[in-house]
C-alpha cells in the first residue's frame, strides 16, 4: 500500500505562493509541482521485472533479441601486469553514435509491438518512458543546476513521456577535447571489461584482442521493465552494459512460479569509471556521483555496478564492485560525506512518487494525442506542465498496432 502524502493538501500547487530555494517568496505557476515540498512518504516499490529486450547493432538497426548483450570478463591480474590499461587507446578511430538524431521512444515502442504480437496481451502500465527520464526526475531534488524539457502524451489510456531533444541540444555547451576524451574512457572501459558471448564460447584470441578493436557506442542492448512506485505503475526501457554470468532463458520460467523464477535483471551489471580516490575531496565527489549510479541501477533492477578507477591520465588501475541496494547506506555512513551528505535515496523516492502521481493526474487523460510540455528551468523551485500544439511523437507503427488491435 502506498504511503500517505506528506503535505497539507496535494503534492502540487495552483498559484499558491511558495518560498524559493533562494529564500524569496514567489508565485507558483499554474499546474506546477514544488520540488522542495512535494513528497509521498514511504511509497511502495514494485519489484522490477523484465518483459522484453531489444538490441541495436553497429549499423543502428533494431533487433528484438539479445544480440548486442555483452558479458563481464575482466581480471585484476591483467590490469596489474600491464601497469594500468590505457583507456585513451583507439580514441582517434572511435565510432560515435550521432546523438542529434531524435529516436524518440521508437526502439521501446516497437519492442512492445513485437511483445504484444507474441503474447496477445497489452503491456499494462500508467506511464511508459525511458529509464533515463525517470532517473532525471528521481535525482531532481538534489540536481537542480540543469534545466530540461519533456514531452508527454496520453494514448490508449497510457501516458508516454520523452525528452525534448531540440531543447537539450540547443542548451548543450560545445564539448572540449578533454571532456570528449573522458567520455571515451567510459566506453573503452566497457570494451575491455566485456566479451560478446559466454566465456566458454569465446576463443582465447578473441578475448585477448578485444582491446585492439575500434570502440563504438552505436550498438546497444536494452531491457524493458515493468515496475511501479506508490499508486503509479510504469514501464521503462534502459541500456544494460553487460550481464555478470548468463541471462536466463525465458523458456526456463514458463511455470511462473515466483520461487523458481530466475529474473534476468538479477544478472545485469552497470559499468562506470571514476578517478582514483586520493583525497577526502575525491571521496566526497565520488559519493555524489554514486547517486546517479544508484538511481539508474535501482530503477531498472540492476543489482550491482562495477566501477573502474583510473588515473588523471586515463590509465585503469583497478575496479570494484558496488551493490546497488547498499550504496545509499555506504554514503550515509561515510566519514567523507557526513554530516554534509548531499543526497538521500529515501527522500528522492518520496519526491519521485509525488512527481509520477502529479504527471498521471495533472495531464488530462481525456485529451489523448495532445502533447504536453513538462518543463524545468535551471535552479527553479517548480516543475511545470503546459499544453502545446506539437504533433504526437509516438511511432506510427505502434499507433497503428494499438488502434487496430484494442486490448484491455
N, C-alpha and C positions, 0 to 999 in steps of 0.2 A: 504493500500500500504506500502510495506517495506521501511524503511528508507534508505538513501544513505550511502554507505560505507564511514567511516571516516578514510581514509588512502590515500596515494598518488596513488597507482595503484591497488593492490589487498590486501586482508587481510592476505595473506600468502606470503612466500618468496621462492626463489630458489637460495640459495647460496649467498644472499646479506648480507654483514657484518652488524651486529647489536651491540648495546651496552647492555651488560648483566646487570642483577639486581645488580651485584657487581661493576658495573661501568667499566668493562673490555670489550674491543671490541672483539667480537668473530664471527666466520664464521657460518652462519645459515646452518643447514643440508639441504640437498635436501628434497623436499616435507615436509616442516615444517611450523608450524603456530607460529608466535611470540606472546607470551601470553600478553606481556605488551602493544602492539600496535594494535592487531587485534580487531577491533570493527566495528559493523554496528549499527550506532546510530538510535535510535527511531524505532526499528523493531516492526512491528505489531504482536500482540499476539492473536492467535485464542483461543476462549473460549473452554476450555477442555470439552469434552463430553464423558460420559461412553458409550462404545459399547458392553462390555461384562464383566463378572466377573467369578471368579472361587475360589474354596476352596481346601485346603489341610487339611485332618483330622489328628487325633493324631497318625495315622499309616503312615502318609505322602502319603496317597492315594489321587489322584486327582479327584475332582468332579466339574462339570460345573454348579455350583449353589452357593447359599449364605449360605450354611450350617455352615460355620465357622465364619459368621458375628456376632459380639458382639454389645451390646447396652450399651451406657453410663449410669451408675447409681452410683452416689457417693454423699453422704451428708456430709457437713462440720460438722454437729452436731455429726455424728458418729465418726469422727476423733477427735473432741474436747473431747467428752465423754470418749474416750479411752486414752486420754493423748498423742495421737500420735500412728499411726499404725506401727507396726514393719515390715518393708519391708524385713527383713532377715529371717522371719519365713518360714520354709519349704525349706530352701536352700539345706539341705542335701538330699532332695528327688527330686530335680529339674530334670525334663526330658528335656534335651537339645538336640536340633537338631544337627545332625552331619554335620557341615559346611565344611567338607573336601570332601563331595560328590558333584561332579560337575553336577548341574542340567541344566546348560547352559540356554537356553531360553525355555526349554521344556514345562513348565506349560502354559506359554503365547502362544506359537505356537499351542499347542493342543487345547487351548480355541478358537483360531482363526479358526482352522479347524471346531470345533463344531459350531461356529458362522456362518461360510460361508456355511456349510451344511444346516443350518436352513434358511438363507436368500437368498442363491443362488447368493450372490454378494461377490466379492473380497474386503477384507479390504484394503482401499487405504491409502497411506502414503509413503513418501520418505524413512524414517528411522523407523525401528522397534527395540525396545530395552527395557530394564528395566528402571524404573524411577530413580533408584539409580545411573545408569551410567550418565544420563543427569544431575542429581544433582551434581555429581562429576565434570563434565565439567563446569557447571554453577558456582561452587564455586572455580574453579581452580585459577583465578587471585588473590584470597585472601587466598588461602590454598595451598602453594607450597612445604610444607615440606615433603610430602609423594609421592613417585612415584607410577605409576600404568601402566598396560598394558591392552589394549583392543584388541579383535579380531573382524574383520569386514569382511563381505562377501556380495556381490551382488547376489541376486537370484530372479527371476521373477520380475525384474525391481524395486526391493526394497533392501535397504541396511540394513542388520541385524548386530547388534553390541552386543557383550557380554564382560564381564570381564574375563581376563585370570586368572583363579583360581589358577593354579600351581604357577604362578608368585606371586600372593597375599600371598599364604600360605608360600612360601619359604622365604618371607621377613617379616613375622609376628614375633614379639617377643613373646616368651612363656609368656602367661598371668600369673601375680602373683595372689595370693589369694585375695588380696584387689580389684584388677581390675575385677576379676570374680564375686565377691560379688556385686560390684557396678553395674555391668551389670545385675545381677539378680534382683536388686532393680527395674529396669525399667520394667521387666516382671511381677514382683509381683504387681507393681502399676497397670499395665494393668488388672491383675486378679481382684484386689479389686475394680477397678473403672468400671467394666463392668459386664453385665449379658448376658446369652446366647440367650435370647429371649426378646420380649417386656415385660415390667414390668407387664402388665396385664396377661401375660401368665406364669409368674414365681410364684412359691409358696413362702411364707414367709421364710420357712425353707431353700429353695434353695438360696434365696438372702442372708440370714444371715450367711450361712455356706460356701459361696463361697471362703472366705479367708483361709479355713481349708483344701482345696483340694491341691494336689501337683501342682506346676506350671509347665507348658510345653510351649515351643515355637515352637513345631513341627507343630501344626495346624496353618493355616494362611488363611486369606481372602484377595483376591487381586482384584483390579479394573483394567480393561483395558480401556484406554482413548485415544481418538483421539484429537490432538491439533496441534499447529504449531507456528513457530516463524520466522518472516521475510518471505523468499521465501521457507522455508522448512516446510513441514508437516510431523508430526511423530506420531507414535503410541507407547505408553508406558504403562507398567503394573507395579503396585506397591502395596505393602501391605497397607491395611487400618485397623487401630487399632479398630475402632468402629464407630457406627452410633449414632448421637445425639438423634434422636427421632424415626424415621422409615425410611425404604428405600422404595421409590415409586415403585409400581407395574408397570412393563413395559406396561401392558395392558391398564393402565390409560393414556398412552401417545401415543396411536396409531394414533391420528389425526395429530401428528407432528406440531401442532400449537405452534410456539415459545412463544406466550404469555401465553399459558396454560401449557407448558412443565414443569414438575416437575423433575428437574435434580437431580439424585441420589447423585451426588458429593456435592451438597449443604447441604447434611445431614451428611456428614462424619466428623470425628474428629481425629486429631493426638494426641497421648498421649506421654508425656515426663516427666522426673523427673530432678530436679536440687537441688543443695544445697541451703538451706535457705540463703537469702542475708543478710549479717550482716555488710558489709563494702563497700566502694567505689570500691575496687578491686573486690569483689564478683559481684557487679553490672556490672562492665565492662566486666568481664569474661562471665557472663550470657548473656549480649548483643551480644557478639561474638558468643555464642552458638546459639542464635536466628537466625543467618544467615542460618544455615543448616535447622533449623525448618521451616523458611520461604521458603527456596528454595524447599524442598521436598513437602511441602504443596501446594505451589503456582503452581508447575509444574503439579500436579495431580488434581488441582482444589478443594482441601480441604479447607474450609473456616475458620476453627478455630483449635486451639491447646489448649488442657488442660494440664497445666504443674503443676505437683505435687512438692511441695517444702518439702525437707527432711532435717533432721539434719545430722551432720557428722557421726553419728552412724547409720543412716538409718531409722529414725522414721519419717513417713509422718506427717507433721504439718498442711498443708493447700494445696489448689490448686487454680489456677487462669486461667481464660480464656483469650487467646490472639487471636485476629482476624488477619488472615494471611495478608490481604491487609494493615493493619495498622502497622505491625511490622517494616518495613523499616523507617517509619516516627517516630515511638517511639524511635528507636535507633538514628536517625539523630538529634532529638531534645533533647536527653538525656544529662544531665549535666555530667554524668559519662563517656560518650564516647567522646563528643565534647571537644576540636577540634581534637581529635585523633581517630575518628571512623575508624575502620579497614576494613569496607566493605560498598559497595554501590550497592544496588539492581539494579538500572538502568544501571550502568556500567557493572555489572555481566551479565545482559541480553544482553547487546550490544556485549559482548565477546561471549556469547553462540550462538547468531545469526551468528556471523562470523565463529565460530567453526563448527556449523552444516552445514553451506554453504560450508566450506572448505572440510569437510568429504564427502559431497554429490558430489562435483566437482573434488576432488583430486583422490579419489579411482576410477579407471576406471570402468564405468558402463558396458562396453562391456565384461569385464573379469569376467563373472559370475562363481561362485563356487571357485574363487581364494580367499584364506584368506589373509587379510592384517593385519599387526600389527600396532596398534596405541599406541605409547609409550610416557610416560612422566617420565623423570628421576627426582629424588628429587632435588628441588630448581633450576631446569633448566629454561631456558628462552623460550623453544620451546616444542611444541607438534609435534611429527614426525610420518610419515607413511612409511611403507615399506612392500614389498610383501614377503610372506612366502610360504613354500611348505606344510603347515599344512592341514589336511583334514577339510572339512566343519564341523561345529558344529551344523548345523540345524537338528532338529529331523526328522528321516526318514519318519515318518507318515505324517508330514507336507509337506516334499518334494514330497512324493508320491501323496498327495492330490492335491497340486498345479500343478504338472506335468500332472496328468490325468484329471484335470478339469481347463483348462486355462480360465481365466476370465479377462476382461479388467478392 
